[in-house]
Amino acid sequence: MTTAIQTSTKELYAQAITELQEQFSIKNRLAAPRIAKVSLNMGVGRAIADNQILPVVTEHLTQLAGQRAVVTIAKKAVAQFRSREGNKIGCRVTLRGERMWSFLDKLIGLAIPRIKDFRGISPKGFDKQGNYSMGLTEQALFPEVTLEKIEHNQGLNITICIENTDPEKSLVLLKGLGMPFRER
């Protein structure tokens, strides 16, 4: 009986770095791009009108990330959104180290393939420094979230911060990790 051994994202990362060094002729391994952190953010505008939503959303983000989510507070008052300075309007988590790799494993291996009518991730999410940002329309894509407990769907913003790079190298690095980008 043979079992298929799935390669973790961290092992794929080491392979992608060596390929990047060869492709872009980077001599020093420390000069190659590296993933520094992953930031998760949920903006909950409905929390201004309904105070019961924010604790539920914070608990969902805590389950997804594996560490406690921090509630964010409005820095400015915006009349159109009925928000005042000091209102609780969302939650966020910054992942580093093993929790970051664990989340990337879940994102690439489980959540992205579950997206309905999926045709690939847009390669337009890179900024000038090579960081990649993407959004998911629902947190139910992750296996930690139980569908019975979800009363309302909430989106999730994901930013993968990559050091020592430009958008072209970041794209090659994330493709090496298995991110399914669509062709331009």
C-alpha positions in Angstrom: 0.0 0.0 0.0 1.5 3.3 -1.0 0.4 6.7 0.3 0.9 10.0 -1.4 3.0 12.3 0.7 2.0 15.9 0.2 4.8 18.4 0.2 4.3 21.2 2.7 4.5 24.9 1.7 7.7 25.4 3.6 9.4 22.7 1.6 8.1 24.1 -1.6 9.4 27.5 -0.5 12.9 26.1 -0.2 12.7 24.7 -3.7 11.2 27.9 -5.1 14.1 30.0 -3.6 16.7 27.8 -5.4 14.9 28.1 -8.7 14.6 31.9 -8.2 18.3 32.1 -7.5 19.1 30.3 -10.8 16.5 32.2 -12.9 17.4 35.7 -11.7 21.1 34.9 -11.1 21.0 35.8 -7.4 24.3 34.6 -5.8 23.5 35.2 -2.1 20.6 33.2 -0.6 19.8 36.1 1.7 19.3 38.4 -1.2 16.5 36.2 -2.5 12.9 37.1 -1.8 11.4 35.7 1.4 8.0 35.7 3.0 8.1 37.8 6.1 4.4 37.7 7.3 0.8 37.1 6.4 -1.8 39.7 7.5 -5.4 38.8 7.7 -8.1 41.5 8.0 -11.9 41.6 8.3 -13.6 44.9 8.0 -17.0 44.7 9.6 -19.0 47.9 8.7 -22.2 46.3 10.0 -20.7 46.3 13.5 -21.6 50.0 13.9 -25.3 49.2 13.8 -25.2 45.8 15.4 -22.8 45.1 18.3 -23.4 41.4 18.3 -21.7 40.8 14.9 -18.1 41.8 15.8 -17.5 39.1 18.6 -18.7 36.4 16.2 -16.4 37.6 13.4 -13.5 37.9 15.7 -14.0 34.4 16.9 -14.1 33.1 13.3 -10.8 34.9 12.5 -9.2 33.5 15.6 -10.1 30.0 14.5 -8.8 30.6 11.0 -5.5 32.0 12.1 -4.8 29.9 15.2 -4.1 33.0 17.3 -6.2 35.7 19.0 -7.6 38.4 16.6 -7.3 42.0 17.6 -10.3 44.3 17.3 -9.6 47.4 15.2 -10.9 50.9 16.0 -11.8 53.7 13.7 -9.2 56.4 13.6 -11.4 59.0 11.9 -15.1 59.9 11.9 -16.7 59.4 8.5 -20.3 60.7 8.3 -21.2 58.7 5.2 -20.5 55.4 7.0 -21.9 56.6 10.3 -18.7 55.8 12.0 -17.2 57.9 14.8 -13.7 58.0 16.1 -13.2 55.1 18.5 -15.9 52.8 17.0 -15.0 49.1 16.7 -15.1 48.4 13.0 -13.1 45.2 12.3 -10.5 42.7 13.4 -7.0 41.7 12.2 -4.2 39.1 12.8 -0.6 39.1 11.7 1.0 35.6 11.3 4.7 34.8 11.4 6.7 31.6 11.7 5.0 28.2 11.9 1.5 29.7 12.1 2.1 31.6 8.8 3.2 28.4 7.0 0.3 26.5 8.4 -2.1 29.2 7.2 -0.5 29.2 3.7 -0.9 25.4 3.6 -4.6 25.7 4.3 -5.0 28.7 1.9 -3.3 27.0 -1.1 -4.3 23.4 -0.5 -7.9 23.7 0.9 -9.5 27.2 0.6 -8.6 28.3 -2.9 -9.7 25.0 -4.6 -13.1 25.4 -2.8 -13.9 28.7 -4.5 -16.9 28.4 -6.7 -16.3 28.8 -10.5 -12.6 29.2 -9.8 -10.5 30.2 -12.8 -7.3 31.3 -11.0 -6.2 34.1 -8.8 -5.6 37.5 -10.4 -1.9 38.4 -10.8 -2.8 42.1 -10.4 -2.7 42.1 -6.6 1.0 43.0 -6.3 2.2 46.4 -5.1 5.5 48.1 -6.0 7.4 46.3 -3.2 6.2 42.9 -4.4 3.7 42.2 -1.6 0.6 40.4 -2.7 -3.0 41.2 -1.5 -6.1 39.2 -2.3 -9.6 39.0 -1.0 -12.0 36.1 -0.3 -15.7 36.7 -0.3 -16.4 34.2 2.5 -14.6 32.6 5.4 -16.6 29.4 5.0 -13.9 28.1 2.5 -11.7 27.1 5.5 -12.4 23.8 7.3 -12.1 25.4 10.8 -15.3 27.4 10.3 -18.4 25.3 11.0 -21.3 26.2 8.6 -23.9 25.9 11.4 -22.4 28.7 13.4 -22.3 31.2 10.5 -25.2 33.6 10.7 -23.8 36.0 8.0 -21.1 35.7 5.5 -18.0 37.9 6.0 -15.1 38.6 3.6 -11.5 38.3 4.4 -8.5 40.3 3.1 -5.1 38.5 2.9 -1.8 40.2 2.4 1.4 38.2 1.9 4.4 40.4 2.7 7.5 39.5 0.8 10.9 41.1 1.5 13.8 41.8 -0.9 11.8 41.6 -4.1 9.8 43.2 -6.9 6.5 42.1 -8.3 8.0 39.8 -11.0 10.1 37.8 -8.5 7.2 37.7 -6.1 5.0 36.2 -8.8 7.6 33.5 -9.6 8.0 32.8 -5.8 4.2 32.4 -5.2 3.8 30.2 -8.3 6.6 28.0 -6.9 4.5 27.6 -3.7 1.5 26.4 -5.8 -0.6 29.5 -6.0 -2.9 29.1 -9.0 -2.5 32.4 -10.9 -4.5 32.8 -14.1 -2.7 33.8 -17.2 -2.5 37.5 -18.0 
